[in-house]
Structures are given as structure tokens and as C-alpha cells.
């Protein structure tokens, strides 16, 4: 019997056949030329990869809730930990329409820089990213259609939040294996890009910061026993170099230097989150190695409709687990195509992690799944962000240029081996610090040794 090329299962067969091959995004047509023209990307994929309704032949429809009773219809669209959470721990999520307008999956300025600078990037012999004329990267995705696993990962590492700078006001809860909230923290996460700024090289060129990629501070504002605790990461542009890590701990009443490879420990008691986990790229790319693409797949992921701007301080509802508090409510949509990349912590001989696996949405090369494995190969942790524009009905939060804000909304960090959950949400404000992007004066206020010492006291 002859199988027609474009029958119902064509998309799944084609993704499976591609395996670890580095080919351009899109199955029926190249995707990025459509994005460059502002076109709908539905011409790049068959219906079965654009709609859960088509993929499951109507067993699950857009608007439905996926739970333990029907999750097996979409098991192949979830990471192993996601499937386990739904099947055995009471997690659920709602299906929303697939985004075919890629401009809704980026900050407007970041997508504009990506399209403007396409073709101007290269990897050098060491694996660092430069422009074709040998300068630090000038903004946007350096490799929107990556040709290697390292190129794919560089899109994550060079600019975490995809803005020139950002402040994230965060509410965190850490739950034990019985579903109890053992710890609750409030903290601010502050980032400032030195290189890879959206206007080009930016104001730091030629200064004492010229060898840096970014500065990033974590500042705890509550509860009282950790208030003032702060850590400052100073990243070098050369991805072979470890960041400088300093911190202020109120009990010591001074700023001290921390070991540069201390990246696989909780920031504070009870957390399952490590510095290494941030954005699935919390370490310089070249301190990891053996990058490889291990497959392509469609997925379900929370890449839109996850901002709760209509709720108090934007805090998402929770459900599931022993006490109904373990999981955030996520809206999930079909990701037509995701690249699966694996890497190993070659620069960290004492790391508890043996490898990480990262799923990257080809529409915006952002992480839509991230799991780590211990040295024996057993599942260790899952780090799952949600994303979206700050649009909820008639309620819209805008960037400086008037476009809707696009950023992360929530994160769930699940330690599978202890069954502890750290979940945190980007809120409107904590302790007078408001979430914001592209704000003047962040470096002096938050991102120096003097600043974290001053803030701590």
C-alpha cells in the first residue's frame, strides 16, 4: 500500500524523520521567510501540528481542559515530567488556540532586531558569537534558523529576557512532598544587558564593561529573616569564562565573593531553583559541552494567555497535589515544531546534573521544556516557564514603544526525586519594587557591589 505524502500523519512522520538533523523550521514551507513578510505561519505546517483538535482527531479540542482522564491522547506532546504531573499528581491545563502570528511571541523590538540582523552572526573557533565583522552581537536572535545545537542554545544564553534590561518582582512558594508550603519568599530579579542590546552595541562600548555580557542581581525582600540577601552575577561575553559571583548576606553584614562554580545549590532554604536553571541557560554556554540535537517534535506548552493582569498582583491560581497548592493554572497551546537539545556540564566536575534536555520552540527559539538528569541518568528536575503578552481582554500593558509587553509569567521548578516544588510568578510589585523593562538607572541602583551592600542594609 502506498502512503500519501501529505496524509494525516505526514507532520509527525516528517518530524521523526528529521531527528537530529539541523534543517530550517517549517515542514510545508520555510517558516522564517513567512515571518519576515509578516505572514501567518499556518502555510508552513500541516493542520495536525497546528491544532490539538486535528492532532487528536477531536478527542481533545481547543478550550478543553486536559487532566488525568484524557492526558493519554496528548502524551507524546508533553515532556516526561509534565505527563507524570498530570497523570498522577492532579495537574490540569487548558488548551488555547495556536499562535500563528509570530509577532505575538516576542517583544516587538526584539523581533525587529532579529529580522534586521539576520545573516550577520557567526560562531568563532571557540564557539563564541560575533557579528560577521568581528564585533559583539548587535541584538535579536543571532541564529533564528540554527544550523547546530550550539547555535540553537546561543539564542537562549545571550539575552535571557529579550529586553535591554528588566526588573521582575517575584512571589515564590516552596512546597514539600506533602503539598505544604514550607517557605514563601519575595524577591526581585534584575538584568542589564551590556552586549546584545536591541539598538546595537549600546552605551557600554569602549567602557570598563566592554568585556561583559550582562549583570544580574537577585534581591530578597521578604520574609524578614532573609530580607536584604542579594547575589550579583557578572557575566563575561566570552562564554568560556565563569561569571563573577558576589553576595550580601545580612548575617555577615558584608559583601563577599562566592565560588564561581557554585551554581547547583538553592539560592535560599527550601528552593529547588539553582542559578544554573535560569532560563534553562543559567551558565555560560561553553562551560557546558557535548551539545547535540536529539530530535524534533510537536509539543503543548504555555506560550500565551498566561498573564493574570486582572487578578490581585497578577498572581496565578493554583491546584493539584495533596493540598491543591502544587501547580499553577497554565494555558497551553500547540507548538508545531520544537528542537530538542541536550548538553552536559563539562565545566562542573562536581555538578549533581549529568545532562540537561531543552525543548526550543522554533517560532521564537525560546525554552518550552527543560529537564535535568542526575549522573546515573535518572530524572532530576523539571523547570517549566509560561510566557505571553500582557493582554487580557481589554486590559493591555505596553512597552515604551507602545507594543504589548511580552515576557514570562510563571515558573514551576519540580524536584522529581524529592517531589518538592518551587513555583513563582512575576507580580506587579513587591515591597515597592515594580516589574518593568527598559528602565533607566538599573545598573547604579541594583547591579554593583556597592548597590547590593546598600540595599541589604
C-alpha positions as CSV (number, residue, x, y, z in Angstrom):
1,X,0.0,0.0,0.0
2,X,1.4,3.4,-0.9
3,X,1.3,6.1,1.8
4,X,0.3,9.6,0.5
5,X,3.0,12.2,1.4
6,X,0.5,14.7,2.9
7,X,-1.9,12.3,4.7
8,X,-2.9,12.9,8.3
9,X,0.3,11.6,9.8
10,X,2.7,13.4,7.5
11,X,3.8,16.1,10.0
12,X,4.6,13.5,12.7
13,X,6.5,11.3,10.3
14,X,8.5,14.2,8.9
15,X,9.5,15.5,12.4
16,X,10.5,12.0,13.4
17,X,12.5,11.5,10.2
18,X,14.4,14.8,10.8
19,X,15.6,13.5,14.1
20,X,18.9,15.3,14.9
21,X,19.2,16.9,11.5
22,X,19.7,20.7,11.6
23,X,17.2,21.9,8.9
24,X,15.2,25.0,8.7
25,X,11.9,25.5,10.6
26,X,8.7,24.6,8.7
27,X,7.5,21.4,7.0
28,X,5.4,22.5,4.1
29,X,7.3,25.7,3.5
30,X,10.3,27.5,5.2
31,X,8.9,29.4,8.3
32,X,11.2,32.4,8.7
33,X,10.6,33.9,5.2
34,X,6.9,34.0,6.2
35,X,7.8,35.7,9.5
36,X,9.9,38.2,7.7
37,X,6.9,39.1,5.4
38,X,4.6,39.4,8.4
39,X,2.6,36.4,7.1
40,X,0.7,33.8,9.0
41,X,2.9,30.7,9.5
42,X,0.0,28.2,9.0
43,X,1.3,27.8,5.5
44,X,4.5,26.2,7.0
45,X,2.8,23.3,8.9
46,X,0.0,20.7,8.3
47,X,-3.2,21.1,10.3
48,X,-2.4,18.2,12.6
49,X,0.6,20.2,14.0
50,X,-1.3,23.5,14.4
51,X,-4.4,22.2,16.2
52,X,-4.9,19.8,19.1
53,X,-8.3,19.2,17.6
54,X,-6.7,17.8,14.5
55,X,-3.9,16.0,16.2
56,X,-6.2,14.0,18.5
57,X,-9.0,13.7,15.8
58,X,-11.3,15.6,18.1
59,X,-10.6,13.6,21.3
60,X,-9.4,16.9,22.8
61,X,-10.5,20.3,21.5
62,X,-9.4,23.9,21.9
63,X,-11.0,25.2,25.0
64,X,-10.9,21.8,26.7
65,X,-9.1,21.0,30.0
66,X,-6.5,18.2,29.9
67,X,-6.4,16.1,33.1
68,X,-5.7,12.6,34.2
69,X,-8.8,11.3,32.3
70,X,-7.7,12.4,28.8
71,X,-4.0,13.2,29.0
72,X,-3.0,10.0,27.2
73,X,-4.4,11.5,24.0
74,X,-1.6,14.1,24.1
75,X,1.1,12.1,26.0
76,X,3.5,12.5,23.0
77,X,3.1,16.3,23.2
78,X,4.4,16.6,26.8
79,X,7.7,16.2,28.5
80,X,8.0,13.1,30.7
81,X,7.7,15.1,33.9
82,X,4.6,17.0,32.6
83,X,2.9,13.8,31.7
84,X,3.6,12.3,35.2
85,X,2.3,15.5,36.9
86,X,-1.0,15.3,35.0
87,X,-1.4,11.6,35.2
88,X,-0.5,11.0,38.9
89,X,-0.4,14.4,40.7
90,X,-3.7,16.1,39.8
91,X,-2.3,18.7,37.5
92,X,-4.5,20.1,34.7
93,X,-4.2,22.7,32.0
94,X,-6.5,24.4,29.4
95,X,-6.0,24.3,25.6
96,X,-5.9,27.7,23.9
97,X,-5.6,28.4,20.1
98,X,-2.2,28.0,18.5
99,X,-0.4,31.3,17.8
100,X,0.3,31.6,14.0
101,X,1.2,35.3,14.2
102,X,4.8,35.0,15.4
103,X,5.0,38.7,16.3
104,X,2.9,37.8,19.4
105,X,5.7,35.5,20.7
106,X,8.4,38.2,21.0
107,X,8.9,41.7,22.4
108,X,8.3,43.8,19.3
109,X,11.8,45.4,19.4
110,X,13.5,42.0,19.8
111,X,11.7,40.5,16.7
112,X,12.5,43.7,14.8
113,X,16.2,43.3,15.7
114,X,16.2,39.6,14.8
115,X,14.8,40.3,11.3
116,X,17.1,43.4,10.8
117,X,20.3,41.4,11.8
118,X,19.6,38.0,10.2
119,X,22.7,36.7,8.5
120,X,25.1,38.9,10.4
121,X,26.2,36.4,13.0
122,X,28.9,33.7,13.2
123,X,30.5,31.3,15.7
124,X,34.2,31.6,16.1
125,X,36.6,28.6,16.6
126,X,35.9,28.7,20.4
127,X,32.1,28.8,20.0
128,X,31.5,32.4,20.9
129,X,29.1,34.5,18.9
130,X,30.3,37.5,16.9
131,X,29.0,39.6,14.0
132,X,30.4,38.8,10.6
133,X,32.8,41.8,11.0
134,X,34.1,40.5,14.4
135,X,32.1,42.6,16.9
136,X,29.9,41.5,19.8
137,X,26.4,40.6,18.8
138,X,24.1,43.5,18.0
139,X,20.6,42.3,19.1
140,X,17.8,39.9,18.4
141,X,18.2,36.2,17.8
142,X,21.7,35.6,16.4
143,X,20.5,32.3,14.8
144,X,16.8,32.3,14.1
145,X,17.3,29.2,11.9
146,X,20.1,27.4,13.8
147,X,22.4,25.0,11.9
148,X,23.9,23.4,15.1
149,X,22.9,22.6,18.6
150,X,25.3,25.3,19.9
151,X,23.7,27.9,17.6
152,X,20.3,26.9,18.9
153,X,21.5,27.4,22.5
154,X,23.2,30.7,21.9
155,X,19.8,32.1,21.2
156,X,18.9,31.4,24.9
157,X,22.2,32.4,26.5
158,X,23.0,35.7,25.0
159,X,19.8,37.5,26.1
160,X,17.6,35.9,28.7
161,X,14.6,38.3,29.0
162,X,14.9,39.7,25.4
163,X,14.9,43.3,26.6
164,X,17.9,45.6,27.2
165,X,17.1,45.4,30.9
166,X,14.3,44.2,33.1
167,X,13.1,44.1,36.7
168,X,10.9,41.1,37.7
169,X,9.1,41.4,41.0
170,X,8.6,37.8,42.1
171,X,6.4,36.0,44.6
172,X,7.7,32.5,45.4
173,X,6.3,29.5,47.3
174,X,8.3,26.3,48.1
175,X,6.3,23.1,48.8
176,X,7.3,19.9,50.4
177,X,6.3,16.4,49.1
178,X,3.1,16.6,51.2
179,X,1.9,19.7,49.4
180,X,2.6,22.0,52.3
181,X,4.1,25.5,51.7
182,X,7.3,25.3,53.8
183,X,8.8,28.6,52.6
184,X,7.4,31.7,51.0
185,X,9.7,34.4,49.6
186,X,9.5,37.7,47.7
187,X,12.4,38.8,45.6
188,X,13.4,40.9,42.7
189,X,15.4,39.6,39.7
190,X,17.2,42.4,37.8
191,X,19.0,42.1,34.5
192,X,21.0,44.6,32.4
193,X,22.5,43.6,29.0
194,X,25.9,45.1,28.2
195,X,26.2,43.4,24.8
196,X,23.3,42.1,22.6
197,X,21.3,45.3,23.1
198,X,18.5,45.9,20.7
199,X,19.8,49.2,19.5
200,X,23.1,47.7,18.6
201,X,26.3,47.8,20.6
202,X,24.8,50.2,23.1
203,X,26.2,52.7,25.7
204,X,28.8,50.3,27.2
205,X,31.0,50.0,24.2
206,X,34.6,51.1,24.9
207,X,34.0,51.3,28.6
208,X,35.2,49.2,31.5
209,X,32.2,47.0,30.9
210,X,33.2,46.2,27.3
211,X,34.2,42.6,28.1
212,X,30.8,41.8,29.8
213,X,27.6,40.3,28.5
214,X,25.2,41.1,31.3
215,X,24.8,42.0,35.0
216,X,22.1,40.2,37.0
217,X,21.1,40.6,40.7
218,X,18.7,38.6,42.9
219,X,17.5,40.7,45.8
220,X,15.3,39.1,48.5
221,X,12.8,41.5,50.1
222,X,10.9,39.1,52.4
223,X,10.4,37.4,54.8
224,X,12.3,39.3,57.4
225,X,14.9,36.6,58.1
226,X,16.3,36.8,54.5
227,X,15.4,40.4,53.7
228,X,18.4,42.1,52.2
229,X,20.1,38.9,51.0
230,X,21.4,39.6,47.5
231,X,23.5,37.9,44.8
232,X,25.2,39.7,41.9
233,X,26.2,37.7,38.8
234,X,28.6,39.5,36.4
235,X,28.8,37.6,33.1
236,X,31.7,37.8,30.6
237,X,31.0,38.0,26.9
238,X,33.4,35.1,26.4
239,X,31.3,32.1,27.2
240,X,34.3,30.0,28.3
241,X,34.6,32.2,31.4
242,X,32.7,31.7,34.6
243,X,30.7,34.7,35.9
244,X,31.9,36.6,38.9
245,X,29.5,35.9,41.8
246,X,29.3,38.0,44.9
247,X,26.6,38.3,47.5
248,X,25.4,40.2,50.6
249,X,24.1,38.1,53.5
250,X,22.7,40.2,56.3
251,X,24.0,37.9,59.0
252,X,27.6,38.6,57.8
253,X,26.9,42.3,57.2
254,X,29.3,42.5,54.3
255,X,29.6,41.7,50.6
256,X,31.6,38.5,50.0
257,X,32.8,36.6,47.0
258,X,31.3,33.2,46.3
259,X,32.9,30.3,44.4
260,X,32.3,30.9,40.7
261,X,31.1,27.3,40.1
262,X,28.6,27.3,43.0
263,X,25.7,27.2,40.6
264,X,23.9,23.9,41.6
265,X,22.7,24.9,45.1
266,X,19.5,26.5,46.2
267,X,19.6,30.3,46.5
268,X,17.9,30.1,49.8
269,X,16.5,27.4,52.1
270,X,13.7,25.3,50.5
271,X,14.1,26.4,46.9
272,X,14.6,23.8,44.2
273,X,15.8,26.6,41.8
274,X,19.6,26.9,41.1
275,X,21.4,29.7,39.3
276,X,22.2,27.1,36.7
277,X,18.5,26.7,35.9
278,X,17.7,30.3,35.0
279,X,16.1,30.5,31.6
280,X,17.4,26.9,31.0
281,X,20.7,28.7,30.3
282,X,21.9,29.9,33.7
283,X,25.6,29.1,33.0
284,X,27.8,30.4,30.2
285,X,27.2,28.2,27.2
286,X,30.8,27.0,26.8
287,X,31.1,25.8,30.4
288,X,28.7,23.1,29.1
289,X,29.6,20.8,26.2
290,X,28.7,17.8,24.1
291,X,25.8,19.9,22.6
292,X,23.7,17.8,20.3
293,X,20.3,17.9,18.7
294,X,18.4,14.6,19.7
295,X,15.1,15.2,17.9
296,X,12.3,17.3,16.8
297,X,8.7,17.1,18.0
298,X,5.4,19.0,18.4
299,X,4.5,20.0,22.0
300,X,2.0,21.5,24.2
301,X,3.3,24.5,26.1
302,X,2.3,27.6,28.0
303,X,3.5,30.2,25.5
304,X,0.5,32.5,25.5
305,X,-2.5,33.7,27.6
306,X,-0.8,33.3,30.9
307,X,-0.7,36.8,32.3
308,X,-3.2,37.4,35.1
309,X,-3.3,41.2,34.9
310,X,-7.0,41.1,36.1
311,X,-6.0,39.3,39.4
312,X,-4.5,40.8,42.5
313,X,-0.8,41.5,41.9
314,X,-1.0,39.2,38.8
315,X,-0.8,36.0,41.0
316,X,-2.0,32.9,39.1
317,X,-4.4,30.4,40.7
318,X,-3.1,27.1,41.9
319,X,-4.4,23.5,42.0
320,X,-3.4,19.9,42.3
321,X,-1.0,18.0,44.6
322,X,-2.0,16.8,48.0
323,X,-3.3,20.2,49.2
324,X,-4.4,21.8,45.9
325,X,-1.5,24.2,46.0
326,X,1.2,22.5,43.9
327,X,0.6,23.7,40.3
328,X,-0.1,27.0,38.6
329,X,-3.0,27.1,36.2
330,X,-1.4,27.2,32.7
331,X,-3.0,27.8,29.4
332,X,-1.2,25.6,26.8
333,X,-1.2,25.6,23.1
334,X,0.2,23.5,20.3
335,X,3.8,24.2,19.4
336,X,4.1,23.0,15.8
337,X,7.8,22.2,16.0
338,X,10.4,22.1,18.8
339,X,14.1,21.3,18.6
340,X,15.3,19.0,21.4
341,X,18.9,19.9,22.5
342,X,21.0,18.0,25.1
343,X,24.2,19.2,26.8
344,X,26.5,18.1,29.6
345,X,28.1,20.2,32.4
346,X,31.7,19.7,31.2
347,X,33.0,22.6,33.3
348,X,31.5,21.4,36.5
349,X,33.0,18.1,37.7
350,X,31.1,18.2,41.0
351,X,27.7,19.1,39.5
352,X,24.8,16.8,40.5
353,X,23.5,17.1,37.0
354,X,24.7,14.7,34.4
355,X,22.9,16.3,31.4
356,X,20.1,18.6,30.6
357,X,17.5,18.4,27.9
358,X,15.9,21.5,26.5
359,X,13.0,21.9,24.1
360,X,13.1,25.0,22.0
361,X,10.0,26.4,20.1
362,X,11.2,27.0,16.5
363,X,8.9,30.0,16.2
364,X,10.9,32.1,18.7
365,X,13.7,29.8,19.9
366,X,12.5,30.1,23.5
367,X,12.5,27.3,26.0
368,X,9.2,25.4,26.2
369,X,10.5,22.4,28.2
370,X,13.6,21.8,30.4
371,X,14.5,18.7,32.4
372,X,17.8,17.7,34.1
373,X,19.1,14.2,34.8
374,X,21.5,13.1,37.5
375,X,24.8,11.3,37.0
376,X,23.1,8.0,36.8
377,X,20.7,9.2,34.1
378,X,17.6,9.3,36.3
379,X,15.2,12.3,36.1
380,X,16.3,15.0,38.5
381,X,14.3,18.2,37.9
382,X,11.9,20.0,35.6
383,X,11.9,23.7,35.0
384,X,8.8,24.9,33.2
385,X,8.1,28.5,32.4
386,X,5.0,30.1,30.9
387,X,5.0,33.1,28.6
388,X,2.8,35.5,26.9
389,X,1.8,39.1,26.0
390,X,0.4,41.2,28.8
391,X,-3.0,41.3,27.2
392,X,-6.2,40.1,29.0
393,X,-9.4,41.2,27.2
394,X,-9.3,45.0,27.1
395,X,-6.5,45.1,29.6
396,X,-3.1,45.7,28.0
397,X,0.3,46.6,29.5
398,X,2.6,48.2,26.9
399,X,6.3,48.6,26.3
400,X,8.0,52.0,25.8
401,X,7.2,51.8,22.1
402,X,3.5,51.2,22.7
403,X,3.6,47.5,21.7
404,X,2.2,44.9,24.2
405,X,4.6,43.6,26.8
406,X,5.9,40.1,26.2
407,X,7.6,38.3,29.0
408,X,7.5,35.2,31.2
409,X,4.6,34.8,33.6
410,X,5.2,31.9,35.9
411,X,7.7,29.1,36.5
412,X,7.4,25.7,38.2
413,X,10.6,24.0,39.3
414,X,9.9,20.5,40.3
415,X,12.5,18.3,42.0
416,X,11.3,14.9,40.9
417,X,13.5,12.9,43.3
418,X,12.2,14.6,46.4
419,X,8.9,15.6,45.0
420,X,9.4,19.2,46.2
421,X,8.0,22.1,44.1
422,X,9.2,25.7,43.8
423,X,6.8,27.8,41.9
424,X,7.0,31.5,41.4
425,X,5.1,34.2,39.5
426,X,6.1,37.6,38.1
427,X,4.0,40.0,40.0
428,X,3.1,43.7,39.5
429,X,5.0,44.8,42.6
430,X,6.8,43.5,45.8
431,X,8.0,45.8,48.6
432,X,7.8,48.9,46.4
433,X,9.8,47.3,43.5
434,X,7.7,47.1,40.3
435,X,8.2,44.8,37.4
436,X,9.4,46.8,34.4
437,X,11.5,46.7,31.3
438,X,14.0,49.1,29.6
439,X,14.3,51.3,32.7
440,X,17.0,53.9,33.2
441,X,19.4,53.7,36.1
442,X,19.2,50.0,37.0
443,X,23.0,49.4,36.9
444,X,23.7,52.0,39.6
445,X,20.7,51.1,41.7
446,X,21.0,47.3,41.7
447,X,24.0,45.9,39.8
448,X,27.2,46.8,41.6
449,X,28.8,45.5,44.8
450,X,28.1,48.9,46.4
451,X,24.4,48.6,45.4
452,X,23.8,45.2,46.9
453,X,25.5,46.2,50.1
454,X,23.4,49.4,50.3
455,X,20.2,47.5,49.5
456,X,21.0,44.8,52.1
457,X,21.3,47.3,54.9
